[in-house]
Structures are given as structure tokens and as C-alpha cells.
């Protein structure tokens, strides 16, 4: 029982570290981009082509990606903090801890899959590691 709680806490701390780095890279503009002509053309298109998002407001694809990244940062900060507080509330209820672990596994698995599809290697690897810790904690609960 104790080892399972430790694995859950380690996964929550790793998720907070991912949230910190994700937000940091949003604030500094991310890692340096390649300077190939194709990539420069793609960046120009992301910043120049506008979409009508309703209400007489136009947004670029870069605006949409920035908004998506902000939402992901909020998710990454909120999930471990809520889970940490919930873990103390339900620590003696094994079935509730198992349900909490399964919910986290689904949420972090979705994050890891999205990171993989967007070619974000860091998010994919750390998300996979967190999922592995959650699966081990589920196995220990059986």
C-alpha cells in the first residue's frame, strides 16, 4: 500500500516537472527552430493565414497553437495538484485510489499520445514514464 502511494506521488511530481518545463518553453518561445527554407515558409504561413473565428475576430494558426499550449500547461499543473490533495482524502480507500490511478492513466496517456502526434519527444517520453509508474502502482494494488 505504501509503495503504491509513493509511486503515485513520484508520478505527480514528474508531471509537475513536465508542467514547469512546458510553461517555461511557452514563455521563452520554445527551442530554436530549424532554419531550412521549408520550415521558414511554414512559420510564415502559420503567422500570416487568418481564420474567422466568429464575432468578427480573426486568428492565425500560431494564435490557435499558443492557446492550445496554454490550455495544456493549465492541465499539466492542475492534474497533479488535484490528485495530490485527493490522494490524502482517499488514502485508506483502496478502490478509490485505484479509480484515481486509472483516471490519471487515461489523462496522461492522452497527453503522451498527443505529444507523440505533435512530435514533442520530451512530452512523449516523460508521459510514457509516468504512465509506466501508474501501471506499476495498479499492478501492486492487485
Order of alpha helices (4+ residues) and beta strands (2+ residues): alpha-alpha-beta-beta-alpha-alpha-alpha
